[in-house]
Amino acid sequence: MTARFFSLLALLILSACAQVSTTAPGVVGVSRAQYMTFSSDKFNQQMSASYSEMMRGAADKKSLNQNFAMVSRVRTIANRLIPHTAVFRPDAPGWQWEVNVITSDELNAFCAAGGKIAFYSGIIDKLKLTDDEIAAIMGHEISHALREHGRERASQQLGTQLGLTLVGIAAGVNQGQMNLAGDMSKYLYLLPNSREHETEADRMGVELAARAGYDPRAAISVWHKMRATDSRQPPQFASTHPSHETRIADLEAYSAKVMFLYEAAKARKPAG
């Protein structure tokens, strides 16, 4: 088969990605076009199954929802945030949301596709998080699910892998050259896109927090705390996350942008 054939085949596969609009822009204006190959329903089913398996494993280890006060606190914050997801996705409040706390020293939290939230006790205890700071982290993680960043990353990786393989076969390049091309695509395409996902989640997260009546500036204090725990962060060009300095500067700008939402939410809260 000719190089022209393989090149055309690669283009056909990559062009099969569908452009989607997962969320409305909100006040923060997140409106980047996204390209997906994986079905949303199938991806969400897989993520839900993985989440359920993880929770069963935590339950078997007696590390699931062991601290009643912490679980109640995290779920209360989630219940305030979730209705405001409708600003970005009208369907999101109707997702089958789950909120659980895993006893672990790990500084981590996530929201899997379809609204499956998990907080690790370590991030709350070690960083001594306030409710506003928990809301900041949770809003960020929920925003990843709203934007379907997991499905997008999987689509990007599949497209890049297929494209490199087909073009490599067509051009007759050796394995070493293929590895080099893979590294270049990682640094020039996949990692920057992942950093873009983090920035989008940061910006949407402060809006969700503000609308729910949590101080959006708490996202800034979270990352000051995170910076204090992490002295070995890789250079930004080689990381899936923005540098702490870049992130804090962006959060300062966007938390200020949504302060009027926070003030309005506070004004609506009944006194006492």
C-alpha positions in Angstrom: 0.0 0.0 0.0 1.2 3.5 -0.8 2.2 6.3 1.6 -0.7 8.3 0.2 -3.1 5.5 1.2 -1.9 5.5 4.8 -2.0 9.2 5.0 -5.6 9.4 3.8 -6.6 6.6 6.2 -5.1 8.5 9.1 -6.9 11.6 8.1 -10.2 9.7 7.8 -9.8 8.2 11.3 -8.8 11.5 12.9 -11.7 13.3 11.1 -14.1 10.8 12.7 -13.8 12.8 15.9 -17.0 14.7 16.5 -16.9 18.3 17.6 -19.1 18.7 20.6 -20.2 21.5 22.9 -20.3 20.0 26.4 -21.0 23.1 28.5 -22.3 26.6 28.3 -19.6 29.3 28.8 -20.9 30.7 32.1 -19.6 34.0 33.4 -16.0 32.7 33.1 -16.4 32.2 29.4 -15.1 28.6 28.9 -16.1 27.9 25.3 -13.3 25.9 23.6 -14.4 23.5 20.9 -13.9 19.8 21.9 -13.4 16.8 19.7 -14.5 13.3 20.9 -14.3 9.8 19.5 -15.6 7.9 22.4 -19.4 7.6 23.1 -20.4 9.7 26.1 -22.8 7.0 27.4 -20.3 4.2 27.1 -17.5 6.2 28.7 -19.7 7.2 31.6 -20.8 3.6 32.1 -17.2 2.5 32.3 -16.3 5.3 34.7 -19.3 4.5 36.9 -18.3 0.9 37.0 -14.7 1.8 37.9 -15.9 4.2 40.6 -18.2 1.5 42.1 -15.4 -1.0 42.1 -13.1 1.5 43.9 -15.8 2.2 46.5 -16.3 -1.5 47.1 -12.5 -1.9 47.6 -12.5 1.0 50.1 -15.4 -0.6 52.0 -13.6 -3.9 52.2 -10.7 -2.1 53.7 -12.9 -0.3 56.2 -11.8 3.0 54.7 -15.1 4.2 53.1 -17.1 6.9 54.9 -15.6 6.1 58.3 -15.7 9.7 59.7 -19.4 10.6 59.9 -18.8 14.3 60.6 -16.4 14.6 57.6 -18.8 12.7 55.3 -21.7 14.9 56.3 -19.6 18.0 55.8 -18.5 17.0 52.3 -22.0 16.0 51.2 -23.5 19.2 52.5 -21.1 21.2 50.4 -21.8 19.0 47.4 -25.5 19.5 47.8 -25.0 23.2 47.6 -22.9 23.1 44.5 -24.7 20.5 42.4 -27.9 22.6 41.6 -25.6 25.3 40.1 -24.1 22.9 37.6 -27.2 23.7 35.5 -25.5 27.0 34.6 -23.1 25.0 32.5 -25.2 21.9 31.7 -29.0 21.8 32.2 -28.8 17.9 32.5 -26.2 17.8 35.2 -28.3 18.3 38.3 -30.2 15.2 37.3 -27.1 13.0 37.1 -26.9 10.1 39.5 -24.5 11.9 41.9 -22.5 10.0 44.5 -20.3 11.6 47.2 -18.0 9.5 49.3 -15.0 10.0 51.6 -12.1 7.6 51.6 -9.8 7.4 54.7 -6.3 7.9 53.2 -3.3 10.2 53.7 -3.4 11.0 50.0 -3.9 14.6 49.0 -6.5 13.9 46.4 -10.1 14.3 45.3 -11.9 13.6 42.1 -15.2 13.7 40.3 -15.6 10.9 37.7 -17.8 11.2 34.7 -21.5 11.4 35.6 -21.0 13.0 39.0 -19.1 10.4 41.0 -17.3 12.4 43.7 -14.6 11.1 46.1 -12.6 13.0 48.7 -9.6 11.6 50.5 -9.5 12.4 54.2 -5.8 13.4 53.9 -6.5 16.4 51.7 -9.0 17.8 54.3 -6.9 17.0 57.4 -3.4 17.8 56.2 -4.4 21.0 54.5 -6.8 21.9 57.2 -9.4 22.9 54.6 -12.2 25.3 55.4 -15.6 24.7 53.8 -14.8 27.4 51.2 -11.6 25.5 50.3 -13.4 22.2 50.1 -16.0 23.9 47.8 -13.1 25.2 45.7 -11.6 21.8 45.2 -15.0 20.1 44.7 -16.1 22.8 42.2 -12.8 22.2 40.2 -13.4 18.4 40.1 -17.0 18.7 39.2 -16.0 21.0 36.3 -13.8 18.2 34.9 -16.9 16.0 34.8 -19.1 18.7 33.3 -16.6 19.4 30.5 -16.1 15.6 30.0 -12.3 16.1 30.1 -11.7 12.4 30.8 -13.5 11.4 27.6 -11.7 14.2 25.7 -8.3 13.0 26.9 -9.0 9.4 25.9 -10.1 10.6 22.5 -7.0 12.7 22.1 -4.7 9.9 23.0 -6.5 7.5 20.7 -6.3 9.9 17.8 -2.7 10.7 18.4 -1.7 7.1 18.7 -3.6 6.1 15.5 -2.2 9.0 13.6 1.4 8.4 14.5 1.1 4.7 13.8 -0.4 5.1 10.4 1.8 7.9 9.3 4.8 6.0 10.6 3.9 2.9 8.6 3.4 5.1 5.5 6.7 6.9 5.9 8.6 3.8 6.8 10.1 5.2 10.0 11.9 3.0 12.6 10.8 2.5 16.2 13.2 5.0 17.6 11.8 7.7 15.3 8.3 6.7 16.3 9.2 7.0 20.0 10.6 10.5 19.3 7.5 11.5 17.5 5.4 10.2 20.4 7.4 12.3 22.8 7.0 15.4 20.7 3.3 14.9 20.4 3.2 14.5 24.2 4.9 17.8 24.9 3.4 19.8 22.0 -0.1 18.5 22.1 -1.3 16.2 24.8 0.3 17.9 27.8 -0.7 21.4 26.8 -4.3 20.2 26.3 -4.3 18.6 29.7 -3.1 21.9 31.2 -5.9 23.6 29.3 -8.3 21.2 31.0 -7.0 22.2 34.4 -7.3 25.9 33.7 -10.9 25.4 32.5 -11.8 23.4 35.6 -10.2 26.1 37.8 -12.3 28.9 36.1 -15.5 27.0 36.1 -14.9 25.8 39.7 -14.7 29.3 41.1 -17.9 30.2 39.4 -19.7 27.1 40.9 -18.4 27.9 44.3 -19.4 31.6 44.1 -22.9 30.8 42.9 -23.3 28.4 45.8 -22.3 31.1 48.3 -18.7 29.9 48.9 -15.9 32.5 48.7 -14.2 31.9 45.3 -11.0 33.3 46.7 -10.6 30.2 48.7 -9.2 28.5 45.5 -6.2 30.8 45.8 -5.5 29.8 49.4 -5.9 26.1 48.4 -3.1 26.4 45.9 -0.9 28.4 48.3 -1.2 25.4 50.6 -0.6 22.9 47.8 2.5 24.9 46.8 3.8 24.6 50.3 3.6 20.8 50.2 5.2 20.3 46.7 8.8 21.4 46.2 9.4 18.9 43.3 6.9 20.1 40.7 8.2 19.5 37.2 8.6 22.3 34.7 5.3 23.5 33.3 6.1 22.4 29.8 6.5 18.8 31.0 3.5 18.7 33.4 -0.2 18.0 32.9 -0.9 20.8 35.4 0.0 24.5 35.2 2.7 25.7 37.5 1.6 26.9 40.9 2.5 30.5 40.0 0.5 30.4 36.7 -2.4 28.8 38.4 -2.6 31.2 41.3 -2.4 34.2 39.0 -5.2 32.9 36.9 -7.3 32.1 40.0 -6.8 35.6 41.3 -8.1 37.1 38.1 -11.1 34.7 37.7 -12.2 34.7 41.4 -12.4 38.5 41.2 -14.5 38.1 38.0 -17.1 36.1 39.9 -17.2 37.9 43.2 -20.5 39.6 42.3 -22.0 36.1 42.2 -20.7 35.3 45.6 -22.0 38.6 47.0 -25.4 37.9 45.5 -25.5 34.4 46.9 -24.6 35.7 50.4 -27.4 38.4 50.2 -29.9 35.6 49.4 -29.0 33.6 52.4 -31.4 34.0 55.4 -30.0 35.6 58.4 -29.2 33.6 61.5 
